[in-house]
Amino acid sequence: MKKASAGLLMYRRRQGQFEVLLVHLGGPFWTKKDAGAWFVAKGEINPGEDELAAARREFEEETGWKPDGTFVPLGSVTHKSGKRVSAWAFEGSVDVASLRSGTFEMEWPPRSGKRREFPEVDRAEFFTVESAREKMHRAEFEFLPRLLKLLASSGS
């Protein structure tokens, strides 16, 4: 069975533009990657767990920020790996310098027998839609046009 994840896309209005909060994954595989290496804050859905509840839990675990507000469904996208990601958008703003991510442990360097701990997310940043086009993982970028369409239709 393919993995399924759920996440939240925080957005804000600044100087007449919309900006979205994206996270950069922690750990040695992502350290030197930038273009295409930023994502919606998300994580796996536990068996029987409500998708929005999972999205809220994962957002808080990955960032340390408790999500609050009205959550607007953005549907789902599928990564090349087959993983399905469902997302919701909500308006908010945070000080990205206050990021407090959960951690994970893995053997590093490979086959060394040494275990190291890494943050799930090592950075968070707000991006304009234009900037996000370059930074975001290609599959997840589809959430942005959906968000802009919803905001335009609501008159926001």
Secondary structure, 3 states (H helix, E strand, C coil): CCCEEEEEEEEEEECCEEEEEEEEECCCCCCCCCCCCEECEEEECCCCCCHHHHHHHHHHHHHCCCCCCCCEEEEEEECCCCCEEEEEEEECCCCHHHCCCCEEEEECCCCCCCEEEEECEEEEEEEEHHHHHHHECHHHHCHHHHHHHHHHHHCC
